[in-house]
């Protein structure tokens, strides 16, 4: 067995910080505040927060428990773990989970590059003074070769971070995550002291109870949990393969899920506080909220177009902008390295030397990320297809547990570690029934959104970026190839 496969996280803290690095990403800082605003009512967004916490307990934490346990038991990447624990016939499912996360990596590194660019821009140059100047900065960056250059930088840094296996991953995250949390705390402390910020916080936390009767609010809350905790992606499973035997699962899963959502809330406090403080005296609340809701091309509007020029209007705004984009860069990078490690570990399990696997993943990741770097429409398509594909991944992770019997799996691989909590029979019910039902509900919801809202006139066109058919064709092509390669995957992974 290769030496890297004998590696383990040196401490529980190293494990937790590394898995928090998976969970805390751009979805927390970039997406969550916008989604909270979009799902608020006239009086507040607190109802969305309630639904979001409910699904933390009904989707995220149960799947994080499952991934920790699958990784700890299987001691392999996603393909090998599915082949060993779900059965050799289902190795393709593990490969599909791995492919989805890797496909996300191709464009996620581009987004990480955007974050790095804006951090260096705020570090070296003055902030854009108005919306027009901010839009010009973004357009100039996109028009040149900057996105490709920063995409390459992100890939190289990510490859270096996983070069030595779990040892280097742990060392990087032991620095990266405390630094990220420090940056976020400083940004929160500054935002809440701004005049007018209290109006934003009041809106964020005030529940408008009638919204809880709207299915859309619950579906968006479930989607946010599926996208920003990393649950069901296969990433936590990959890190779980490096857990020590004495490290418990259930407490760590709760800390991971709750820690992730706390960072999301802090990011929302920062963004709501700043936006309301700067714009609250200049326009009605409805217009302020519209600014927060407008995602722009490839969801760039609030973060990369509005926020820089809002920072410019604040005392010490440049310092706050540097902290904001530094935190966003840290969050993006910590998640990116887990995606690189997932793909790398799968190749190593198949018999490739680690150094060659990292070079292969980095090279392919850079090449296949170029279309997203040069065309926002392509990035938007990939984000839609594989973001929704994560719902399938979550269902497959639950299936791997169900195949063994949820109760039996829990009793043998989850419960029983001294000092840890028991998942209990409630977990069996959630993972066996509720998680698959939620995965199906989300798939139906997003495909319905595509057919009725995003591409109503072209839902059947596989070349339309947000159509039903573009999802079906891309998912189907990948699944078909992996099913045909199933025996080869088993032979290479289990008998390498």
Backbone torsions as a table, in degrees:
resi	resn	phi	psi	omega
1	UNK	NA	130.2	179.7
2	UNK	-55.8	149.0	-174.9
3	UNK	-60.3	-35.9	-176.1
4	UNK	-62.7	-25.7	-177.9
5	UNK	-77.1	-13.1	174.7
6	UNK	-88.9	-6.5	-177.8
7	UNK	-69.4	148.7	175.3
8	UNK	-137.4	155.4	171.6
9	UNK	-60.7	136.5	-173.7
10	UNK	-73.3	-22.7	-177.4
11	UNK	-152.8	163.7	175.9
12	UNK	-64.5	-36.8	178.6
13	UNK	-61.6	-43.2	178.5
14	UNK	-62.2	-40.3	176.6
15	UNK	-62.5	-50.0	-176.0
16	UNK	-63.3	-43.3	-179.6
17	UNK	-65.6	-36.6	179.3
18	UNK	-68.0	-42.3	179.5
19	UNK	-71.9	-34.1	172.5
20	UNK	-62.0	-32.4	175.4
21	UNK	-61.8	-34.8	173.5
22	UNK	-65.5	-51.4	-171.5
23	UNK	-67.7	-42.4	-177.0
24	UNK	-86.1	110.6	-179.5
25	UNK	-140.4	-161.2	-179.0
26	UNK	-65.9	-22.8	177.9
27	UNK	-61.4	-29.0	178.8
28	UNK	-74.8	-45.6	-170.9
29	UNK	-92.7	-34.8	-173.7
30	UNK	-93.3	-48.4	-172.0
31	UNK	-88.5	-42.3	-170.3
32	UNK	-58.0	-48.0	179.8
33	UNK	-58.9	-38.6	-179.9
34	UNK	-66.8	-42.6	-179.3
35	UNK	-68.1	-37.1	176.2
36	UNK	-61.2	-42.1	178.8
37	UNK	-65.7	-41.7	-178.2
38	UNK	-66.2	-27.2	-177.1
39	UNK	-105.7	14.4	171.7
40	UNK	-87.2	165.3	176.2
41	UNK	-104.6	-159.8	179.5
42	UNK	-66.3	-30.1	-173.0
43	UNK	-105.7	-16.0	179.9
44	UNK	168.1	169.8	-177.6
45	UNK	-111.1	10.0	-175.8
46	UNK	-63.0	-29.5	178.9
47	UNK	-63.5	-40.6	176.5
48	UNK	-61.1	-40.6	179.8
49	UNK	-62.1	-37.4	178.5
50	UNK	-63.1	-48.3	179.1
51	UNK	-62.6	-37.0	180.0
52	UNK	-63.8	-41.6	177.8
53	UNK	-67.9	-38.5	177.8
54	UNK	-57.4	-45.3	-177.3
55	UNK	-78.6	-16.8	168.3
56	UNK	-58.1	-39.7	-177.2
57	UNK	-85.4	-24.4	-176.0
58	UNK	-101.6	-13.4	178.1
59	UNK	-125.7	-60.9	-169.0
60	UNK	-64.7	-58.4	-175.2
61	UNK	-61.9	-45.4	177.8
62	UNK	-58.2	-40.9	179.6
63	UNK	-71.7	-34.4	176.4
64	UNK	-64.7	-41.5	174.4
65	UNK	-56.9	-47.7	-178.8
66	UNK	-60.5	-43.5	-177.7
67	UNK	-68.0	-44.3	175.5
68	UNK	-54.4	-48.3	-175.1
69	UNK	-67.4	-42.1	178.3
70	UNK	-62.7	-44.1	179.6
71	UNK	-66.0	-43.6	-179.4
72	UNK	-64.5	-37.7	179.8
73	UNK	-77.7	-43.1	-174.7
74	UNK	-77.7	-32.4	-178.9
75	UNK	55.8	32.1	177.6
76	UNK	-142.9	179.1	174.2
77	UNK	-75.1	-170.5	-172.8
78	UNK	-64.8	-39.2	-177.7
79	UNK	-67.0	-50.6	-179.2
80	UNK	-63.9	-38.1	-179.9
81	UNK	-65.4	-44.1	177.9
82	UNK	-64.6	-40.7	180.0
83	UNK	-63.7	-39.6	-178.0
84	UNK	-76.0	-42.1	-169.1
85	UNK	-101.7	-35.0	177.3
86	UNK	-89.0	-22.3	-178.0
87	UNK	119.2	147.4	-174.5
88	UNK	-61.5	-27.2	179.2
89	UNK	-65.0	-17.9	-172.2
90	UNK	-112.4	19.3	175.3
91	UNK	-59.2	-33.1	-178.9
92	UNK	-62.0	-31.0	178.1
93	UNK	-64.7	-44.3	175.8
94	UNK	-60.6	-39.5	178.1
95	UNK	-65.1	-36.5	178.0
96	UNK	-65.5	-45.4	176.5
97	UNK	-56.5	-45.6	179.1
98	UNK	-64.8	-38.3	179.9
99	UNK	-65.5	-42.3	-179.3
100	UNK	-58.9	-48.5	179.9
101	UNK	-63.4	-35.9	179.8
102	UNK	-72.6	-38.7	176.1
103	UNK	-61.7	-37.4	175.2
104	UNK	-65.3	-37.6	178.5
105	UNK	-57.3	-37.4	-176.4
106	UNK	-57.0	-41.1	179.9
107	UNK	-98.6	-20.7	179.1
108	UNK	-65.0	-33.9	177.4
109	UNK	-66.2	-29.0	175.1
110	UNK	-66.3	-45.1	177.9
111	UNK	-63.7	-40.4	175.6
112	UNK	-59.2	-37.4	176.7
113	UNK	-64.5	-39.4	175.5
114	UNK	-58.3	-44.5	-178.7
115	UNK	-61.9	-43.4	178.4
116	UNK	-62.7	-41.6	178.8
117	UNK	-60.6	-46.7	-177.4
118	UNK	-68.2	-31.5	174.8
119	UNK	-65.6	-47.4	179.6
120	UNK	-65.1	-34.9	179.3
121	UNK	-64.7	-45.2	178.9
122	UNK	-69.8	-26.8	178.9
123	UNK	-73.3	-36.5	-171.0
124	UNK	-103.3	-22.2	-173.7
125	UNK	-132.7	162.3	177.1
126	UNK	-71.8	157.8	-177.7
127	UNK	-77.5	150.9	174.7
128	UNK	-63.1	136.6	-170.4
129	UNK	-87.2	-15.3	178.8
130	UNK	-149.8	177.2	-175.4
131	UNK	-63.9	-37.5	179.5
132	UNK	-63.2	-43.6	179.3
133	UNK	-66.9	-36.9	178.8
134	UNK	-66.2	-41.0	177.2
135	UNK	-65.0	-38.1	179.1
136	UNK	-63.9	-41.0	178.1
137	UNK	-60.1	-45.9	179.3
138	UNK	-63.3	-44.7	-177.8
139	UNK	-64.2	-41.4	178.7
140	UNK	-64.3	-40.0	177.9
141	UNK	-62.6	-45.5	-178.3
142	UNK	-70.4	-29.9	-176.9
143	UNK	-74.6	-26.0	-178.8
144	UNK	-92.4	-163.1	179.5
145	UNK	-90.8	7.1	-176.3
146	UNK	-55.6	-47.0	-179.4
147	UNK	-58.1	-37.7	179.2
148	UNK	-69.6	-42.0	-179.4
149	UNK	-62.3	-48.4	-177.9
150	UNK	-72.0	-29.7	171.5
151	UNK	-60.4	-44.2	178.9
152	UNK	-64.1	-41.7	179.0
153	UNK	-60.9	-43.7	-179.5
154	UNK	-62.9	-43.1	179.3
155	UNK	-63.3	-45.1	-178.4
156	UNK	-63.7	-45.8	179.2
157	UNK	-62.6	-40.4	178.3
158	UNK	-64.7	-40.9	178.4
159	UNK	-64.0	-41.0	178.1
160	UNK	-63.9	-35.1	-177.9
161	UNK	-67.1	-28.0	-178.9
162	UNK	-103.7	5.5	-171.8
163	UNK	-57.6	-41.9	-177.0
164	UNK	-94.2	12.3	179.7
165	UNK	81.9	-150.1	-173.6
166	UNK	-63.9	-27.1	179.9
167	UNK	-63.0	-46.3	179.8
168	UNK	-74.2	-34.1	176.9
169	UNK	-60.1	-45.3	-178.9
170	UNK	-64.7	-44.0	-179.5
171	UNK	-61.6	-43.9	-179.7
172	UNK	-62.2	-45.9	-177.1
173	UNK	-72.2	-26.4	176.5
174	UNK	-65.0	-23.5	175.5
175	UNK	-95.5	-45.4	-170.2
176	UNK	-65.6	-47.7	-173.0
177	UNK	-72.2	-45.3	173.2
178	UNK	-58.2	-38.4	178.0
179	UNK	-64.5	-41.8	178.0
180	UNK	-61.4	-46.7	-179.2
181	UNK	-63.2	-37.3	177.6
182	UNK	-64.2	-45.7	178.9
183	UNK	-60.5	-45.0	-179.1
184	UNK	-63.3	-42.0	179.5
185	UNK	-62.9	-42.1	178.2
186	UNK	-63.4	-43.2	179.6
187	UNK	-63.5	-40.8	177.9
188	UNK	-62.6	-46.6	-178.0
189	UNK	-59.9	-39.2	179.0
190	UNK	-71.7	-41.3	-176.1
191	UNK	-64.3	-42.6	-174.7
192	UNK	-72.1	-14.9	179.1
193	UNK	-91.1	-2.0	-179.9
194	UNK	-75.6	142.5	177.0
195	UNK	-65.5	126.9	-178.5
196	UNK	94.7	-11.4	-179.4
197	UNK	-65.3	-30.0	-178.3
198	UNK	-60.8	-30.2	177.1
199	UNK	-64.0	-39.8	178.1
200	UNK	-66.7	-41.7	-179.9
201	UNK	-67.9	-38.0	178.1
202	UNK	-62.1	-42.5	178.1
203	UNK	-65.1	-43.8	-177.8
204	UNK	-58.1	-42.0	-171.1
205	UNK	-100.8	-2.3	179.0
206	UNK	-85.0	119.2	179.3
207	UNK	-81.9	131.8	170.8
208	UNK	-101.8	99.0	-163.1
209	UNK	-61.8	-29.7	-177.7
210	UNK	-65.6	-20.5	179.5
211	UNK	-66.7	-24.1	179.5
212	UNK	-68.0	-11.6	175.7
213	UNK	-86.3	-3.7	-177.9
214	UNK	-97.4	118.3	-179.4
215	UNK	-55.9	-33.6	-176.7
216	UNK	-58.8	-39.9	-179.5
217	UNK	-61.1	-43.9	179.7
218	UNK	-66.9	-41.2	-180.0
219	UNK	-66.7	-39.1	177.7
220	UNK	-68.2	-36.7	177.8
221	UNK	-65.7	-40.5	176.8
222	UNK	-65.1	-43.2	178.2
223	UNK	-59.6	-44.1	-179.9
224	UNK	-60.4	-41.9	176.6
225	UNK	-63.3	-40.0	-179.4
226	UNK	-66.0	-31.7	-174.9
227	UNK	-93.9	-25.1	-172.4
228	UNK	-109.4	-6.1	177.8
229	UNK	-96.8	-15.0	-175.7
230	UNK	80.9	3.1	-179.2
231	UNK	-70.5	129.1	178.7
232	UNK	87.1	1.9	-179.0
233	UNK	-83.8	-18.2	-172.2
234	UNK	90.7	-7.2	-177.7
235	UNK	-73.3	-44.5	179.1
236	UNK	-67.8	-35.4	174.3
237	UNK	-57.4	-43.6	-179.0
238	UNK	-63.7	-44.7	176.8
239	UNK	-69.8	-30.9	178.4
240	UNK	-61.5	-26.0	177.5
241	UNK	-63.7	-18.1	-178.9
242	UNK	-102.9	9.1	177.4
243	UNK	-70.0	147.2	171.4
244	UNK	-77.2	152.7	-176.8
245	UNK	-58.7	-36.5	-176.2
246	UNK	-81.4	-4.7	179.1
247	UNK	-82.1	123.2	-178.4
248	UNK	-73.8	168.3	-173.5
249	UNK	-108.0	-46.7	-167.9
250	UNK	-68.9	-46.9	177.4
251	UNK	-60.0	-44.1	-179.3
252	UNK	-62.9	-37.0	179.3
253	UNK	-65.9	-42.9	178.1
254	UNK	-64.4	-43.3	179.4
255	UNK	-62.4	-40.4	179.3
256	UNK	-62.4	-51.5	-177.7
257	UNK	-66.0	-47.2	-178.8
258	UNK	-67.3	-41.8	178.5
259	UNK	-59.8	-42.1	177.5
260	UNK	-59.9	-46.7	-176.0
261	UNK	-71.3	-29.1	174.4
262	UNK	-63.7	-41.3	177.6
263	UNK	-64.0	-39.7	176.4
264	UNK	-58.9	-45.2	179.5
265	UNK	-63.1	-41.3	179.3
266	UNK	-64.4	-38.4	177.0
267	UNK	-63.9	-41.3	179.1
268	UNK	-64.9	-40.6	177.1
269	UNK	-59.4	-43.5	179.4
270	UNK	-62.3	-50.4	-175.1
271	UNK	-69.5	-47.0	178.5
272	UNK	-61.0	-41.8	-179.9
273	UNK	-61.6	-46.8	-177.8
274	UNK	-68.3	-46.6	-176.9
275	UNK	-62.8	-45.8	-179.8
276	UNK	-68.8	-35.8	-179.8
277	UNK	-65.8	-39.8	-176.2
278	UNK	-83.0	-43.4	-172.6
279	UNK	-97.8	-16.2	-174.4
280	UNK	-59.6	-31.8	-179.9
281	UNK	-87.8	-6.1	-174.8
282	UNK	-107.1	-20.4	-176.3
283	UNK	-151.0	160.1	178.3
284	UNK	-63.3	159.3	-178.5
285	UNK	-56.5	-39.4	-178.5
286	UNK	-59.2	-38.6	178.9
287	UNK	-72.3	-36.9	176.6
288	UNK	-61.1	-45.5	179.5
289	UNK	-65.3	-33.5	178.9
290	UNK	-65.1	-35.8	175.0
291	UNK	-59.5	-44.3	-178.3
292	UNK	-70.3	-30.6	-177.1
293	UNK	-80.0	-28.0	-174.3
294	UNK	-71.3	111.2	-175.2
295	UNK	-80.5	-28.6	-177.5
296	UNK	73.5	179.5	-179.5
297	UNK	-62.6	129.9	-178.7
298	UNK	52.7	33.7	176.7
299	UNK	60.3	34.8	-176.3
300	UNK	-93.9	-10.6	-166.9
301	UNK	-56.4	-61.8	-174.0
302	UNK	-66.7	-49.6	-171.1
303	UNK	-71.2	-47.8	-170.3
304	UNK	-101.0	-15.1	-179.2
305	UNK	-107.7	-50.0	-176.8
306	UNK	-80.4	-46.6	-171.2
307	UNK	-60.2	-43.3	-178.6
308	UNK	-57.4	-42.9	-178.2
309	UNK	-78.1	-21.4	172.5
310	UNK	-70.6	-40.5	176.1
311	UNK	-58.7	-37.0	-176.9
312	UNK	-62.5	-20.5	-177.6
313	UNK	-91.9	1.0	-176.9
314	UNK	-103.8	148.7	169.5
315	UNK	-60.3	134.1	-176.1
316	UNK	56.7	30.1	-176.6
317	UNK	-63.7	-33.9	-179.3
318	UNK	-66.5	-38.7	177.7
319	UNK	-64.1	-43.3	178.9
320	UNK	-64.8	-37.6	177.8
321	UNK	-64.6	-42.2	177.7
322	UNK	-60.4	-43.9	179.7
323	UNK	-64.5	-41.8	-178.9
324	UNK	-61.6	-49.9	-177.0
325	UNK	-76.4	-25.9	172.3
326	UNK	-66.1	-46.2	176.9
327	UNK	-60.7	-41.6	178.3
328	UNK	-63.6	-39.1	177.7
329	UNK	-65.1	-44.8	177.6
330	UNK	-59.7	-44.9	-178.9
331	UNK	-62.8	-44.5	179.3
332	UNK	-63.6	-43.8	-175.2
333	UNK	-68.5	-40.4	-178.8
334	UNK	-63.8	-34.6	176.6
335	UNK	-75.2	-38.1	-179.0
336	UNK	-60.6	-42.2	-176.9
337	UNK	-65.7	-30.4	177.9
338	UNK	-69.2	-34.5	177.6
339	UNK	-68.1	-40.2	177.1
340	UNK	-64.3	-40.9	179.4
341	UNK	-65.5	-39.0	178.7
342	UNK	-58.7	-50.0	-179.3
343	UNK	-65.5	-40.5	-180.0
344	UNK	-62.6	-47.5	-178.2
345	UNK	-61.5	-37.9	178.8
346	UNK	-62.9	-39.9	178.3
347	UNK	-69.2	-38.1	179.0
348	UNK	-66.1	-41.8	176.3
349	UNK	-58.8	-29.6	179.9
350	UNK	-83.5	2.2	173.7
351	UNK	108.7	2.6	-179.2
352	UNK	-86.5	141.3	175.4
353	UNK	-62.8	145.7	-173.0
354	UNK	-59.6	-44.0	-178.1
355	UNK	-60.9	-42.4	178.4
356	UNK	-67.9	-37.7	179.8
357	UNK	-63.3	-42.6	-179.9
358	UNK	-65.3	-42.5	178.3
359	UNK	-62.5	-41.6	179.3
360	UNK	-64.2	-46.8	-179.7
361	UNK	-63.5	-43.7	179.2
362	UNK	-64.0	-44.1	-179.1
363	UNK	-65.2	-48.1	179.0
364	UNK	-65.9	-40.5	178.9
365	UNK	-60.6	-41.6	177.6
366	UNK	-65.7	-47.6	-176.6
367	UNK	-62.6	-46.1	-176.6
368	UNK	-79.5	-9.2	173.9
369	UNK	-87.5	-15.0	-177.4
370	UNK	-59.6	-44.4	178.3
371	UNK	-56.1	-38.6	177.6
372	UNK	-70.6	-30.5	179.8
373	UNK	-70.3	-29.9	-174.9
374	UNK	-103.4	-8.6	-177.1
375	UNK	-144.4	111.7	-178.9
376	UNK	-63.9	-29.8	178.6
377	UNK	-64.3	-40.4	178.0
378	UNK	-66.7	-42.6	177.7
379	UNK	-59.8	-43.5	179.6
380	UNK	-61.2	-40.1	178.2
381	UNK	-63.2	-47.5	-178.5
382	UNK	-65.6	-37.1	178.0
383	UNK	-64.0	-40.9	179.7
384	UNK	-68.4	-50.0	-174.8
385	UNK	-62.8	-51.2	-173.2
386	UNK	-87.0	-21.6	171.1
387	UNK	-64.6	-44.9	175.8
388	UNK	-70.0	-31.5	177.3
389	UNK	-60.8	-22.8	177.4
390	UNK	-62.1	-26.1	177.1
391	UNK	-65.1	-37.4	175.5
392	UNK	-65.4	-42.1	179.2
393	UNK	-58.9	-45.2	178.8
394	UNK	-60.2	-41.1	176.6
395	UNK	-63.4	-38.7	178.9
396	UNK	-66.6	-39.0	177.2
397	UNK	-61.7	-44.3	176.7
398	UNK	-61.9	-38.8	179.8
399	UNK	-61.1	-39.1	-179.9
400	UNK	-60.7	-34.0	176.5
401	UNK	-76.0	-45.6	-177.0
402	UNK	-60.2	-35.9	179.9
403	UNK	-57.2	-31.8	-178.7
404	UNK	-93.3	-7.4	-174.0
405	UNK	91.6	115.1	-173.3
406	UNK	-59.1	-44.2	-178.9
407	UNK	-65.4	-46.2	179.2
408	UNK	-61.9	-42.5	179.6
409	UNK	-62.0	-44.4	179.8
410	UNK	-61.7	-47.2	-176.8
411	UNK	-64.6	-33.9	-176.1
412	UNK	-88.8	-33.2	-168.6
413	UNK	-124.0	-9.0	-178.2
414	UNK	-112.1	-58.0	-177.1
415	UNK	-81.1	161.8	170.2
416	UNK	105.1	-9.0	177.6
417	UNK	-74.2	126.4	-179.3
418	UNK	-55.4	131.7	178.3
419	UNK	86.8	-7.8	-179.4
420	UNK	-95.8	163.7	174.0
421	UNK	-80.1	165.4	172.4
422	UNK	-96.6	136.5	177.3
423	UNK	-69.0	-33.3	176.2
424	UNK	77.3	170.3	-177.2
425	UNK	-68.1	-23.3	177.0
426	UNK	-58.9	-35.9	178.5
427	UNK	-63.7	-38.9	179.3
428	UNK	-57.6	-44.7	-178.6
429	UNK	-65.5	-44.9	-177.6
430	UNK	-64.0	-48.2	-174.9
431	UNK	-72.0	-29.4	-176.9
432	UNK	-83.8	-36.8	-173.5
433	UNK	-115.0	-52.4	-170.6
434	UNK	-72.0	-41.1	-179.3
435	UNK	-63.6	-48.7	175.9
436	UNK	-58.7	-39.8	178.8
437	UNK	-63.4	-40.6	178.9
438	UNK	-66.5	-40.2	179.1
439	UNK	-61.7	-43.9	178.7
440	UNK	-64.8	-44.1	-179.7
441	UNK	-59.3	-42.3	-179.8
442	UNK	-67.7	-40.8	177.4
443	UNK	-59.9	-48.7	179.9
444	UNK	-61.1	-42.9	-178.6
445	UNK	-60.6	-49.4	-175.7
446	UNK	-71.4	-34.6	175.4
447	UNK	-69.5	-35.6	174.3
448	UNK	-63.7	-42.9	176.7
449	UNK	-58.6	-41.2	179.0
450	UNK	-62.5	-46.0	-175.1
451	UNK	-72.3	-26.4	-174.3
452	UNK	-109.7	-21.4	-174.4
453	UNK	-122.1	-52.1	-173.6
454	UNK	-79.2	-40.1	-177.2
455	UNK	-144.5	58.1	-175.8
456	UNK	-64.7	-28.6	-178.6
457	UNK	-91.6	-10.1	-175.4
458	UNK	-138.6	29.1	-176.5
459	UNK	-60.6	-24.0	-176.9
460	UNK	-91.1	-2.2	-175.3
461	UNK	-94.6	113.7	-178.0
462	UNK	-67.4	-14.6	179.2
463	UNK	-91.4	-8.8	175.5
464	UNK	-75.2	131.0	-168.5
465	UNK	-64.1	-27.8	-176.2
466	UNK	-122.8	30.4	-177.1
467	UNK	-87.7	161.0	173.4
468	UNK	-60.2	-42.4	-173.2
469	UNK	-70.0	-29.9	177.9
470	UNK	-65.0	-35.0	175.2
471	UNK	-67.5	-51.4	-175.4
472	UNK	-59.8	-43.9	-177.8
473	UNK	-66.3	-46.5	-177.3
474	UNK	-69.4	-44.3	176.2
475	UNK	-61.7	-46.0	-176.5
476	UNK	-63.1	-41.2	-179.8
477	UNK	-63.3	-45.2	179.9
478	UNK	-65.1	-46.4	-179.1
479	UNK	-61.9	-41.8	-179.5
480	UNK	-62.1	-47.4	179.6
481	UNK	-60.4	-43.8	-177.7
482	UNK	-68.9	-36.2	176.2
483	UNK	-64.0	-42.6	178.4
484	UNK	-65.1	-28.8	-179.5
485	UNK	-93.6	7.4	-171.4
486	UNK	-56.1	-48.5	-179.1
487	UNK	-62.1	-40.7	178.8
488	UNK	-64.2	-40.7	178.3
489	UNK	-61.2	-43.7	178.3
490	UNK	-63.5	-45.9	-178.4
491	UNK	-62.1	-43.5	-178.5
492	UNK	-71.4	-36.1	-172.8
493	UNK	-85.2	-47.4	-176.5
494	UNK	-85.3	-20.0	-176.5
495	UNK	-122.3	18.9	-178.3
496	UNK	-68.7	NA	NA
